[in-house]
Amino acid sequence: MSATRLSEDGIRFVTERHLATLSTLSANGSIHAVPVGFTLHDGTAFVITTRASQKVLNARRSGHATICQVEGAGWITLVGHAEVLDDPESIALAVTRYAARYRQPRVNPERVAIAVRVERVLGSASFVER
């Protein structure tokens, strides 16, 4: 992660059950934002999804993504390089982490994981250390 790090409150916030948005760039340059669940581990945010989804196509093309979680006045935005992971070990790990934060996802043979290597953290003053 960048010089900005999550505070203890920020870490708690990204481990509680909250949904977020994943924003990627469409082919025409517009922003594609969709609701997602995500997990954060060692400076990488993981989103599980279906191989043919628009977010996967966008992440493969642009290599960038932003995840934003908000609850009331509290928010965190994670910005970074996006990579689509399709190997069984990475998918299994992303599913395990997702299940711990949210619930066990349904079986999906077309599942992949989008890994966002966090390069920048923005957020409410109580959630980030500057």
C-alpha positions as CSV (number, residue, x, y, z in Angstrom):
1,M,0.0,0.0,0.0
2,S,1.0,3.6,-0.3
3,A,2.3,5.8,2.5
4,T,-1.3,6.1,3.6
5,R,-2.4,3.2,5.7
6,L,-5.6,2.0,7.3
7,S,-6.0,2.9,11.0
8,E,-7.3,0.3,13.4
9,D,-10.8,1.7,12.8
10,G,-10.2,1.5,9.0
11,I,-9.1,-2.1,9.3
12,R,-12.3,-2.9,11.3
13,F,-14.4,-1.1,8.7
14,V,-13.0,-3.2,5.8
15,T,-13.5,-6.4,7.8
16,E,-17.1,-5.8,8.8
17,R,-19.9,-6.8,6.5
18,H,-20.4,-3.9,4.1
19,L,-20.8,-3.8,0.4
20,A,-18.7,-1.6,-1.9
21,T,-18.5,-0.5,-5.5
22,L,-15.9,-1.6,-7.9
23,S,-15.2,1.0,-10.6
24,T,-13.3,0.2,-13.8
25,L,-13.0,1.9,-17.2
26,S,-15.2,0.8,-20.1
27,A,-13.9,0.6,-23.6
28,N,-15.4,4.0,-24.4
29,G,-13.7,5.6,-21.4
30,S,-16.8,5.8,-19.2
31,I,-16.8,4.6,-15.6
32,H,-18.4,1.2,-15.0
33,A,-19.3,1.0,-11.3
34,V,-21.0,-2.1,-9.8
35,P,-21.8,-3.3,-6.2
36,V,-19.4,-5.9,-4.9
37,G,-18.2,-7.6,-1.8
38,F,-14.4,-7.5,-1.3
39,T,-11.7,-8.7,1.0
40,L,-8.4,-7.1,1.8
41,H,-5.3,-9.1,2.5
42,D,-1.6,-7.9,2.5
43,G,-2.3,-4.8,0.5
44,T,-4.4,-6.5,-2.1
45,A,-8.2,-6.3,-2.4
46,F,-10.0,-9.3,-3.9
47,V,-13.4,-9.5,-5.7
48,I,-14.9,-12.7,-6.8
49,T,-17.0,-12.7,-10.0
50,T,-17.8,-14.5,-13.2
51,R,-15.3,-14.8,-16.0
52,A,-17.4,-13.1,-18.7
53,S,-18.5,-10.1,-16.6
54,Q,-18.0,-6.6,-17.8
55,K,-15.8,-5.8,-14.8
56,V,-13.5,-8.6,-15.7
57,L,-13.3,-7.4,-19.3
58,N,-12.6,-3.9,-18.1
59,A,-9.9,-5.0,-15.6
60,R,-8.2,-7.0,-18.2
61,R,-8.2,-4.1,-20.7
62,S,-7.2,-1.2,-18.5
63,G,-5.4,-2.9,-15.6
64,H,-6.8,-0.4,-13.1
65,A,-9.7,-0.4,-10.6
66,T,-11.0,1.5,-7.6
67,I,-13.0,0.0,-4.7
68,C,-15.0,2.3,-2.5
69,Q,-16.9,1.3,0.6
70,V,-19.2,3.8,2.4
71,E,-21.4,3.6,5.5
72,G,-22.9,6.9,6.7
73,A,-20.2,9.5,6.7
74,G,-17.4,6.9,6.8
75,W,-15.7,5.8,3.6
76,I,-12.6,4.2,2.3
77,T,-11.4,4.1,-1.3
78,L,-8.7,1.7,-2.5
79,V,-7.0,2.5,-5.9
80,G,-4.7,0.2,-7.7
81,H,-3.5,-2.1,-10.5
82,A,-6.1,-4.8,-11.3
83,E,-5.3,-8.3,-12.4
84,V,-7.7,-11.1,-13.2
85,L,-6.7,-14.3,-11.4
86,D,-8.0,-17.6,-12.9
87,D,-5.9,-20.2,-11.3
88,P,-7.7,-22.6,-8.9
89,E,-5.5,-21.7,-5.8
90,S,-6.1,-18.0,-6.1
91,I,-9.8,-18.5,-6.7
92,A,-10.1,-20.8,-3.7
93,L,-8.3,-18.4,-1.5
94,A,-10.5,-15.5,-2.6
95,V,-13.7,-17.5,-2.0
96,T,-12.5,-18.5,1.5
97,R,-11.8,-14.9,2.4
98,Y,-15.2,-13.8,0.9
99,A,-17.0,-16.5,2.9
100,A,-15.4,-15.3,6.1
101,R,-16.5,-11.7,5.6
102,Y,-19.9,-12.2,3.9
103,R,-21.2,-15.8,3.4
104,Q,-20.3,-18.9,1.4
105,P,-20.9,-17.9,-2.3
106,R,-22.8,-20.2,-4.6
107,V,-20.9,-22.6,-6.7
108,N,-19.8,-21.0,-9.9
109,P,-17.6,-22.9,-12.4
110,E,-16.9,-19.7,-14.3
111,R,-15.6,-17.9,-11.2
112,V,-12.4,-15.8,-11.3
113,A,-11.0,-13.2,-8.9
114,I,-10.0,-9.7,-9.5
115,A,-7.0,-8.7,-7.5
116,V,-6.5,-5.0,-6.9
117,R,-3.0,-4.3,-5.7
118,V,-3.6,-1.2,-3.6
119,E,-1.4,1.7,-4.5
120,R,-3.4,4.5,-2.9
121,V,-5.8,4.7,0.1
122,L,-8.2,7.5,0.6
123,G,-10.8,7.8,3.3
124,S,-12.4,9.4,6.3
125,A,-9.9,10.8,8.8
126,S,-10.6,8.2,11.4
127,F,-10.0,5.3,8.9
128,V,-6.6,6.3,7.5
129,E,-3.2,7.2,8.9
130,R,-1.5,10.0,7.1
